[in-house]
Amino acid sequence: MTTNGPPPQWTNPEYVATVIGVLATGALVFYSSLTQSGPTVDEIIFVVLAITIPVTIAYELTRRFG
């Protein structure tokens, strides 16, 4: 029999970072659906930074103030 842990909360840094990562990924997928060309190296670097920077900021803010 498995036990369920407490539900995720907005004060949990991992939970907040995951939510922000999913939202950033969704925004970039939406943006890429509007463009006509394939990804270049610059665009791939932009995508990686556009996802990791908000996730890191959200994690640190939640860890410090949550």
C-alpha distance (Angstrom), angle and dihedral (degrees) to the residues before:
residue distance angle dihedral
M1 . . .
T2 3.78 . .
T3 3.75 124.3 .
N4 3.75 121.1 -141.8
G5 3.77 117.1 -132.2
P6 3.76 123.3 -137.7
P7 3.80 115.0 -66.1
P8 3.81 116.1 -95.2
Q9 3.78 114.6 -88.1
W10 3.79 133.5 -158.6
T11 3.80 88.8 -116.9
N12 3.82 92.0 64.0
P13 3.84 107.4 96.4
E14 3.81 94.4 -152.6
Y15 3.81 91.3 52.0
V16 3.81 93.4 48.9
A17 3.81 92.1 46.3
T18 3.81 90.2 50.7
V19 3.81 92.9 49.8
I20 3.81 92.1 48.2
G21 3.81 90.7 47.1
V22 3.80 91.9 52.2
L23 3.81 91.6 47.7
A24 3.82 92.4 47.8
T25 3.80 91.0 48.6
G26 3.80 91.1 49.1
A27 3.80 91.4 50.0
L28 3.79 91.5 51.1
V29 3.80 92.5 47.2
F30 3.80 88.8 51.5
Y31 3.79 90.6 49.1
S32 3.81 92.5 48.2
S33 3.80 90.5 51.9
L34 3.81 88.1 60.5
T35 3.82 95.5 52.6
Q36 3.80 124.3 81.7
S37 3.82 103.7 -150.8
G38 3.80 133.2 69.4
P39 3.79 122.8 -103.2
T40 3.80 120.3 -78.3
V41 3.81 125.9 -158.4
D42 3.80 90.5 -96.9
E43 3.79 91.0 51.8
I44 3.81 92.2 49.6
I45 3.82 90.7 51.6
F46 3.81 89.1 47.9
V47 3.81 90.8 52.0
V48 3.80 93.2 49.8
L49 3.80 92.1 48.8
A50 3.80 93.4 42.4
I51 3.80 89.7 58.2
T52 3.81 102.9 36.6
I53 3.81 98.8 44.4
P54 3.85 96.5 56.0
V55 3.81 90.4 42.4
T56 3.80 92.1 52.0
I57 3.81 93.0 45.8
A58 3.81 92.2 48.2
Y59 3.81 91.3 48.0
E60 3.79 93.7 50.2
L61 3.81 94.7 44.7
T62 3.79 91.7 49.5
R63 3.79 92.6 45.4
R64 3.80 92.6 51.2
F65 3.80 101.2 37.8
G66 3.82 103.1 22.1
